[in-house]
Structure formats: C-alpha cells, structure tokens
Amino acid sequence: MAGPGTAVLRTSTLELAPLPGAASCARLHAVSVLHEWGLRALADDTALIVSELITNAADASAVLPERPPVTLRLLAGERSLIIEAWDRSPLDLEARQASPDDECGRGLAVVAALSARWGCERIAGRQKVVWAELAL
C-alpha cells in the first residue's frame, strides 16, 4: 500500500466478480492502464503479479456465501507502482511451500520474486488487501 509521504499521481480501480475469468480480466486491464501511463516496461511483471493476487482474492471470495466482489487497484507514484488486490474473506493469507509435485501454491513466491516488497493487511475487519510494489 502507498506509505506515508508517498505521492500518488495516478490511480486505477477495477471491481470484479469472483469468477474464473477475473484474473485474465484484471491482467488485461492492468496492462492497458500501464501502457496508457507510459509504464510499458513494467507490464510483464505487473501482469504476473496481478494474475496471482487476483486469483487468490477471487478464490477466497468465491467460497463465501455472498460471493462478494474483489478489487484490483493500481497506484503509480513518482518512484513506484503499487498493485493491490482487495477481498472480503475473513481468512488471513497463508503463504505455503509448494512441493515439486504441487500444481499450485507458488503464487506468493512469484509475487515476492518480482516485487521490491509486498505484504498483506487486514482493513476494517473483513476487508483484506494484498499488495506488491514495483520500482519505476
């Protein structure tokens, strides 16, 4: 998330239903926005991070009875791009170590490898945001 003293120059927000196509829609949106903002060099890493974060958020929301939407937010400042995925799951994020035979479970490792820093915060009880920061 944008820290204290971080000047946010541009913001984009996209709300999505927690459906299987949410990650691809979010990825296409993010790449288009970065092209408009003149940040094409970050598009590939951003697409991967968005895909991982929105997939996790959609999976967390899809199992809730009310199936609340998930939100992608992009924040570009002078020195960094913040990618946020918001959901309303009461469950905290669980990073895990995937074994070589696992078909999933490597998403947060990908996010960590591609970003300068990343984290997860609980906001107002049932809202959770998982974010990643890329240096410009």
MOQUIFEN-V722224 format. One record per residue. N is the residue number from 1. RES is the residue in three letters. PSI is psi as a letter, one per 30 degrees, with the letter a starting at -180 (999 if undefined). Layout:
n = [N/N]
res = [RES/RES]
psi = [PSI/PSI]
This chain:
n = [1/2/3/4/5/6/7/8/9/10/11/12/13/14/15/16/17/18/19/20/21/22/23/24/25/26/27/28/29/30/31/32/33/34/35/36/37/38/39/40/41/42/43/44/45/46/47/48/49/50/51/52/53/54/55/56/57/58/59/60/61/62/63/64/65/66/67/68/69/70/71/72/73/74/75/76/77/78/79/80/81/82/83/84/85/86/87/88/89/90/91/92/93/94/95/96/97/98/99/100/101/102/103/104/105/106/107/108/109/110/111/112/113/114/115/116/117/118/119/120/121/122/123/124/125/126/127/128/129/130/131/132/133/134/135/136]
res = [MET/ALA/GLY/PRO/GLY/THR/ALA/VAL/LEU/ARG/THR/SER/THR/LEU/GLU/LEU/ALA/PRO/LEU/PRO/GLY/ALA/ALA/SER/CYS/ALA/ARG/LEU/HIS/ALA/VAL/SER/VAL/LEU/HIS/GLU/TRP/GLY/LEU/ARG/ALA/LEU/ALA/ASP/ASP/THR/ALA/LEU/ILE/VAL/SER/GLU/LEU/ILE/THR/ASN/ALA/ALA/ASP/ALA/SER/ALA/VAL/LEU/PRO/GLU/ARG/PRO/PRO/VAL/THR/LEU/ARG/LEU/LEU/ALA/GLY/GLU/ARG/SER/LEU/ILE/ILE/GLU/ALA/TRP/ASP/ARG/SER/PRO/LEU/ASP/LEU/GLU/ALA/ARG/GLN/ALA/SER/PRO/ASP/ASP/GLU/CYS/GLY/ARG/GLY/LEU/ALA/VAL/VAL/ALA/ALA/LEU/SER/ALA/ARG/TRP/GLY/CYS/GLU/ARG/ILE/ALA/GLY/ARG/GLN/LYS/VAL/VAL/TRP/ALA/GLU/LEU/ALA/LEU]
psi = [l/k/l/k/g/j/j/k/e/k/k/k/k/k/k/k/l/i/l/f/g/e/e/e/e/e/e/e/e/e/e/e/e/e/e/e/f/g/h/e/f/f/e/e/e/e/e/e/e/e/e/e/e/e/e/e/e/e/e/e/e/f/f/k/e/f/h/l/l/l/k/k/k/k/j/k/a/e/f/l/k/k/k/k/k/k/l/g/k/f/k/l/k/j/k/l/j/k/l/f/f/k/f/l/g/g/e/f/e/e/e/e/e/f/l/e/l/l/a/k/k/k/k/h/d/f/k/k/k/k/l/k/k/k/k/999]
